Amino acid sequence: MHIGFNNVVLKSRIIAVVNAGANPIRRLVEKAKESGKLIDATSGRKTRSVIFTDADFIVLSSLQPQRLIERLEHEK
């Protein structure tokens, strides 16, 4: 699935797509950064979505969560 700026995540590996604004999500992102499990795919833009994968990686995207969810539902 295309997540912006020519970055792609395999749909089969995605567990959840959430809004980046909540404090618990921010804490999880910080913990992933400390442990080397964070992938920043925002190209320097504001983080709007956080994608959790089944491999315990967290991917940051600058696209809105709703847009990513629509892509999940419509891409084959």
Residue frames relative to the residue before (quaternion, step in Angstrom):
aa qw qx qy qz dx dy dz
M 1.0000 0.0000 0.0000 0.0000 0.00 0.00 0.00
H 0.4288 -0.6946 0.5237 0.2436 3.56 -0.92 0.96
I 0.1044 -0.8226 0.5582 0.0279 3.60 -0.74 1.06
G 0.7151 -0.4345 0.2390 0.4928 3.58 1.25 0.35
F 0.8563 0.1244 -0.1232 0.4860 3.53 -1.23 0.70
N 0.6498 -0.5583 0.2885 0.4275 3.57 0.99 0.96
N 0.4826 0.6204 -0.4583 0.4148 3.57 1.10 0.74
V 0.1224 -0.8035 0.5825 0.0103 3.53 -1.03 0.88
V 0.1030 -0.7436 0.6569 0.0703 3.54 -1.22 0.71
L 0.4809 -0.6582 0.4893 0.3101 3.58 -0.97 0.80
K 0.4878 -0.6845 0.4633 0.2809 3.57 -0.78 1.04
S 0.6588 0.5368 -0.3135 0.4238 3.57 0.99 -0.81
R 0.6817 0.4843 -0.2836 0.4694 3.62 1.22 -0.35
I 0.5744 0.6171 -0.3713 0.3891 3.61 1.25 -0.29
I 0.2281 -0.7611 0.5966 0.1126 3.55 -0.93 0.99
A 0.8086 -0.0861 0.1112 0.5713 3.58 0.88 -0.97
V 0.1536 -0.7225 0.6644 0.1137 3.52 -1.33 0.54
V 0.0352 0.8255 -0.5575 0.0807 3.58 -0.57 1.17
N 0.5965 -0.5445 0.4600 0.3689 3.52 -1.35 0.36
A 0.4435 -0.7359 0.4574 0.2295 3.58 -0.90 0.93
G 0.5609 0.6861 -0.3540 0.2989 3.60 1.20 -0.28
A 0.6211 0.5831 -0.3538 0.3861 3.61 1.06 -0.56
N 0.5772 -0.6249 0.4101 0.3288 3.58 -1.03 0.80
P 0.6481 0.5036 -0.3562 0.4466 3.66 0.87 -0.71
I 0.6291 0.5203 -0.3286 0.4749 3.59 1.07 -0.70
R 0.6352 0.5295 -0.3257 0.4584 3.57 0.97 -0.82
R 0.6444 0.5124 -0.3212 0.4680 3.59 1.01 -0.78
L 0.6455 0.5119 -0.3175 0.4696 3.59 1.00 -0.80
V 0.6297 0.5243 -0.3265 0.4712 3.59 1.03 -0.78
E 0.6612 0.5038 -0.3090 0.4621 3.59 0.91 -0.87
K 0.6456 0.5131 -0.3150 0.4698 3.58 1.01 -0.82
A 0.6471 0.5083 -0.3142 0.4734 3.61 1.03 -0.80
K 0.6236 0.5399 -0.3350 0.4555 3.58 1.05 -0.75
E 0.6658 0.5132 -0.2927 0.4557 3.57 0.95 -0.91
S 0.7441 0.4024 -0.2163 0.4874 3.57 1.05 -0.78
G 0.5326 -0.6605 0.3963 0.3508 3.61 1.26 0.10
K 0.5577 0.6167 -0.3787 0.4064 3.59 1.21 0.42
L 0.5528 0.6056 -0.3872 0.4215 3.59 1.25 0.39
I 0.0995 -0.7598 0.6410 0.0437 3.55 -1.03 0.92
D 0.1693 -0.7943 0.5796 0.0666 3.57 -0.58 1.19
A 0.0165 -0.8174 0.5739 -0.0464 3.58 -0.39 1.27
T 0.4066 0.7469 -0.4407 0.2873 3.59 1.18 0.56
S 0.2770 -0.7788 0.5071 0.2440 3.61 1.23 -0.35
G 0.7382 -0.4394 0.2186 0.4628 3.56 0.98 0.88
R 0.5438 0.6101 -0.4030 0.4119 3.58 1.26 0.00
K 0.6767 -0.4675 0.3750 0.4277 3.56 -1.33 0.13
T 0.4024 -0.6992 0.5373 0.2461 3.57 -0.98 0.87
R 0.0814 -0.8142 0.5746 0.0141 3.57 -0.72 1.09
S 0.7897 0.1887 -0.0897 0.5768 3.59 1.17 -0.61
V 0.1615 -0.7395 0.6457 0.1007 3.49 -1.23 0.67
I 0.1544 -0.7918 0.5894 0.0441 3.56 -0.78 1.10
F 0.1903 -0.7704 0.6017 0.0902 3.55 -0.80 1.08
T 0.1755 -0.7964 0.5730 0.0815 3.58 -0.91 0.94
D 0.6162 -0.5702 0.4049 0.3623 3.55 -1.27 0.36
A 0.6413 0.4997 -0.3239 0.4839 3.60 1.25 -0.16
D 0.5343 -0.6610 0.3670 0.3780 3.60 1.30 0.38
F 0.4698 0.6163 -0.4812 0.4098 3.57 1.14 0.58
I 0.2107 -0.7333 0.6320 0.1359 3.54 -1.24 0.60
V 0.1415 -0.7918 0.5930 0.0367 3.56 -0.83 1.08
L 0.2447 -0.7642 0.5823 0.1305 3.56 -0.90 0.98
S 0.0481 -0.7904 0.6107 0.0045 3.56 -1.02 0.87
S 0.4168 -0.7028 0.5178 0.2535 3.56 -1.15 0.60
L 0.5481 0.5961 -0.4079 0.4218 3.61 1.25 0.02
Q 0.5824 -0.5840 0.4401 0.3551 3.56 -1.19 0.59
P 0.5959 -0.5880 0.4001 0.3730 3.63 -1.03 0.69
Q 0.6391 0.5417 -0.3356 0.4306 3.60 0.94 -0.84
R 0.6394 0.5254 -0.3207 0.4608 3.57 1.02 -0.78
L 0.6604 0.4935 -0.3044 0.4770 3.58 0.98 -0.83
I 0.6361 0.5231 -0.3276 0.4631 3.58 1.00 -0.79
E 0.6239 0.5256 -0.3339 0.4722 3.59 1.02 -0.78
R 0.6549 0.5022 -0.3112 0.4712 3.58 0.96 -0.82
L 0.6172 0.5414 -0.3414 0.4576 3.58 1.03 -0.74
E 0.7103 0.4743 -0.2537 0.4540 3.55 0.91 -0.93
H 0.7773 0.3961 -0.1909 0.4500 3.61 1.00 -0.75
E 0.6335 0.5174 -0.3519 0.4551 3.61 1.11 -0.48
K 0.3442 -0.7406 0.5416 0.1990 3.52 -1.10 0.72
